[in-house]
Amino acid sequence: MQFVPVTGYGAARLAGSTLVLPAPKNAEFLGQMAVDLVLANRDFKRVGFILSKWLNTSFEVYFHDGPNPTTIIQFRSTVAPKRGTDFAADLLQWISASSFKRVILLAGADAGRRFDAQLLMEAPVQYHASQCETDALPSFAIPLEEFENFTADGEVLSKLPPGVGLAHVINVGLQELGIPTLVLVSFVAEGDNAHRATALATVVDSLFNPGGVNSGDSWKFPLSWRDILPGRSTIVSLFQ
């Protein structure tokens, strides 16, 4: 895995910042939707790309300077089949070498596989924290009711729910590295999940932009959402 910065930018400038990333292969690509929403509404600059032999395309790296410097990476392609563990290992190595202050992992989870206690919860966002402060989180984000030793990818024993993709492996790896980690999860089903992605983005916004939490109604939707929002007309050419 290789970081390729834009001209005039060095990888060392990422050190000490908070890393925000969507979990690869998470349900309904909710983490990616939330990242695009943050990027469309906040002053992040693209500072480079990361090349991985386990992805069809490179993924993008964005940075926001200020009192709470934040790095965001966005995946635009899926991980090669049966190479998820290899990709996660490479990603963890890069995260460790980059000396991030903490990691925030965003994921959608399978709403159809909740247990009874979770079915009764109305919270749009739930979190699992490891060595990470949660005092700044909005009141609608609540601790995740953990699954007991859920077996992910046949090897890793995870407390995260089904559907979060490689968040299982990445979260366990970050804990082993001793890196403070906050996993933000929202349960989703097929269909319009814009409100869930907005909730995830609002939580992220509260962490690097204290006191300026977006209400949700004032978010500007990114272009990547234009074909997934309700009210879009049918593309007639698809049926001709």
C-alpha positions as CSV (number, residue, x, y, z in Angstrom):
1,M,0.0,0.0,0.0
2,Q,1.5,3.3,-1.2
3,F,0.5,6.9,-0.4
4,V,1.0,9.2,-3.4
5,P,0.7,12.8,-2.3
6,V,-0.3,15.7,-4.5
7,T,2.5,18.1,-5.4
8,G,3.8,20.0,-2.4
9,Y,2.3,17.8,0.2
10,G,4.1,15.3,2.4
11,A,2.7,12.2,4.2
12,A,4.2,13.3,7.5
13,R,1.6,16.1,7.7
14,L,-1.0,13.5,8.4
15,A,0.6,12.5,11.7
16,G,-1.3,13.4,14.8
17,S,-4.6,13.9,13.0
18,T,-7.9,11.9,13.4
19,L,-8.5,9.4,10.6
20,V,-12.0,8.9,9.4
21,L,-12.8,6.0,7.0
22,P,-15.7,4.0,5.8
23,A,-15.5,0.2,6.4
24,P,-15.0,-1.6,3.1
25,K,-17.9,-3.9,2.2
26,N,-20.2,-2.4,4.8
27,A,-24.0,-2.7,4.4
28,E,-25.5,-0.5,1.6
29,F,-22.1,1.4,1.4
30,L,-23.5,3.6,4.2
31,G,-20.0,4.6,5.4
32,Q,-19.1,5.8,1.9
33,M,-22.3,7.8,1.7
34,A,-21.6,9.5,5.0
35,V,-18.0,10.4,3.9
36,D,-19.2,11.9,0.7
37,L,-21.7,14.0,2.6
38,V,-19.0,15.4,5.0
39,L,-16.7,16.1,2.0
40,A,-19.4,18.0,0.2
41,N,-20.1,20.2,3.2
42,R,-16.8,20.8,4.9
43,D,-13.5,22.3,3.8
44,F,-11.5,19.2,3.1
45,K,-8.8,19.2,0.4
46,R,-7.7,16.2,-1.5
47,V,-4.0,15.7,-0.6
48,G,-3.2,12.4,-2.3
49,F,-4.2,8.9,-3.2
50,I,-3.3,5.4,-1.9
51,L,-2.5,2.6,-4.2
52,S,-3.4,-1.0,-3.2
53,K,-3.0,-4.1,-5.2
54,W,-6.3,-5.4,-3.7
55,L,-8.4,-2.6,-5.2
56,N,-9.3,-1.9,-8.8
57,T,-8.8,1.8,-8.3
58,S,-6.8,3.9,-5.9
59,F,-8.6,5.5,-3.0
60,E,-8.6,9.2,-2.1
61,V,-7.1,11.0,0.8
62,Y,-8.5,14.3,2.1
63,F,-7.3,16.6,4.9
64,H,-8.8,19.3,7.0
65,D,-6.4,21.5,9.1
66,G,-7.3,23.5,12.2
67,P,-7.7,22.9,15.9
68,N,-8.9,19.3,15.2
69,P,-6.9,18.2,12.1
70,T,-8.8,15.4,10.4
71,T,-7.8,13.0,7.6
72,I,-10.5,11.2,5.5
73,I,-10.0,8.4,3.1
74,Q,-12.7,7.3,0.6
75,F,-12.9,4.0,-1.2
76,R,-14.4,4.1,-4.7
77,S,-14.1,0.4,-5.5
78,T,-14.7,-2.9,-3.8
79,V,-11.9,-5.1,-2.5
80,A,-10.8,-8.0,-4.7
81,P,-12.7,-11.2,-3.9
82,K,-11.3,-13.3,-1.1
83,R,-8.6,-10.6,-0.4
84,G,-10.4,-8.7,2.4
85,T,-8.0,-9.9,5.1
86,D,-5.0,-9.1,3.0
87,F,-6.3,-5.6,2.3
88,A,-7.1,-5.0,6.0
89,A,-3.6,-6.1,7.0
90,D,-2.0,-3.6,4.5
91,L,-4.4,-0.8,5.6
92,L,-3.6,-1.4,9.3
93,Q,0.2,-1.3,8.5
94,W,-0.3,2.1,6.7
95,I,-2.4,3.5,9.6
96,S,0.2,2.5,12.1
97,A,3.0,4.0,10.1
98,S,1.1,7.2,9.6
99,S,0.9,7.9,13.4
100,F,-2.8,8.9,13.5
101,K,-4.1,10.2,16.8
102,R,-7.3,8.1,16.6
103,V,-9.4,6.3,14.1
104,I,-13.1,6.7,13.4
105,L,-14.6,3.8,11.4
106,L,-18.0,4.2,9.7
107,A,-20.3,1.3,8.8
108,G,-23.7,0.2,8.0
109,A,-25.0,-3.0,9.6
110,D,-27.6,-5.5,8.5
111,A,-31.0,-4.4,10.1
112,G,-32.4,-7.8,9.5
113,R,-30.0,-9.5,11.8
114,R,-30.5,-7.4,15.0
115,F,-31.4,-9.1,18.2
116,D,-34.4,-8.2,20.4
117,A,-32.7,-5.5,22.5
118,Q,-31.5,-3.7,19.3
119,L,-35.0,-3.9,17.7
120,L,-36.3,-1.8,20.6
121,M,-33.8,1.0,20.1
122,E,-34.6,4.0,18.0
123,A,-31.1,5.5,18.0
124,P,-29.9,6.1,14.4
125,V,-26.3,5.7,15.4
126,Q,-24.6,3.4,17.8
127,Y,-21.0,3.3,18.7
128,H,-18.3,0.9,20.0
129,A,-15.3,2.8,21.6
130,S,-11.8,1.5,22.4
131,Q,-9.6,3.8,24.3
132,C,-11.5,6.7,22.8
133,E,-13.4,9.5,24.4
134,T,-17.1,9.7,23.6
135,D,-18.2,12.8,25.6
136,A,-18.5,15.0,22.5
137,L,-20.9,12.6,20.7
138,P,-24.5,13.9,20.1
139,S,-27.2,12.6,22.4
140,F,-28.7,10.5,19.7
141,A,-25.6,8.3,19.5
142,I,-25.7,5.5,22.1
143,P,-23.4,2.6,23.0
144,L,-23.7,-0.4,20.8
145,E,-25.3,-3.5,22.3
146,E,-22.5,-5.9,21.6
147,F,-22.8,-9.2,19.9
148,E,-21.2,-12.0,21.9
149,N,-18.2,-13.4,20.1
150,F,-19.7,-13.1,16.6
151,T,-17.4,-15.0,14.3
152,A,-16.4,-12.8,11.3
153,D,-14.5,-14.0,8.3
154,G,-14.1,-17.4,9.9
155,E,-11.4,-16.3,12.3
156,V,-11.9,-13.0,14.0
157,L,-14.1,-12.9,17.1
158,S,-15.9,-9.6,16.9
159,K,-18.3,-7.7,19.1
160,L,-19.7,-5.8,16.0
161,P,-23.0,-6.8,14.3
162,P,-23.2,-8.6,11.0
163,G,-23.1,-6.5,7.8
164,V,-20.3,-4.1,8.8
165,G,-17.9,-5.7,6.3
166,L,-14.2,-5.4,7.1
167,A,-14.9,-3.3,10.1
168,H,-14.6,-6.5,12.1
169,V,-11.0,-7.2,11.1
170,I,-9.9,-3.6,11.1
171,N,-11.3,-2.9,14.5
172,V,-9.6,-5.9,16.1
173,G,-6.4,-5.0,14.4
174,L,-6.5,-1.4,15.6
175,Q,-7.1,-2.6,19.2
176,E,-4.1,-4.9,18.9
177,L,-2.0,-1.9,17.7
178,G,-3.2,0.2,20.7
179,I,-4.7,2.9,18.5
180,P,-7.8,4.6,20.0
181,T,-10.8,3.6,17.9
182,L,-14.4,4.7,17.6
183,V,-16.7,2.5,15.4
184,L,-19.9,4.3,14.4
185,V,-22.7,1.9,13.2
186,S,-26.2,2.4,11.8
187,F,-28.5,-0.4,11.0
188,V,-29.8,-0.3,7.4
189,A,-31.9,-2.2,4.9
190,E,-32.2,-2.0,1.2
191,G,-33.7,1.3,-0.1
192,D,-33.3,4.9,0.8
193,N,-30.8,5.2,3.7
194,A,-30.0,8.9,3.2
195,H,-31.3,9.7,6.7
196,R,-28.9,7.1,8.3
197,A,-25.9,8.4,6.3
198,T,-26.8,12.0,7.4
199,A,-26.9,10.8,11.1
200,L,-23.4,9.2,10.7
201,A,-22.1,12.4,9.0
202,T,-23.5,14.5,11.8
203,V,-21.7,12.5,14.5
204,V,-18.4,12.8,12.5
205,D,-19.0,16.6,12.2
206,S,-19.5,16.9,15.9
207,L,-16.1,15.4,16.6
208,F,-13.9,17.6,14.4
209,N,-16.2,20.7,14.4
210,P,-17.3,21.1,18.1
211,G,-20.2,23.6,18.5
212,G,-20.9,23.6,14.8
213,V,-23.0,20.4,14.4
214,N,-25.0,20.5,11.2
215,S,-28.7,20.2,11.9
216,G,-29.2,17.7,9.1
217,D,-31.8,19.8,7.3
218,S,-29.0,22.2,6.0
219,W,-26.7,19.5,4.6
220,K,-26.0,19.9,0.9
221,F,-26.3,16.5,-0.7
222,P,-23.3,15.4,-2.8
223,L,-23.5,14.6,-6.5
224,S,-22.9,10.9,-5.6
225,W,-26.3,10.8,-4.0
226,R,-28.3,12.1,-6.9
227,D,-29.5,8.7,-8.2
228,I,-30.3,7.3,-4.7
229,L,-32.6,9.9,-3.2
230,P,-36.4,9.5,-3.4
231,G,-38.3,11.4,-6.1
232,R,-35.9,10.7,-8.9
233,S,-37.5,10.0,-12.2
234,T,-37.2,6.6,-13.9
235,I,-34.4,6.3,-16.4
236,V,-36.5,5.2,-19.4
237,S,-33.5,4.1,-21.4
238,L,-32.9,1.2,-19.0
239,F,-36.1,-0.5,-20.2
240,Q,-35.7,0.1,-24.0
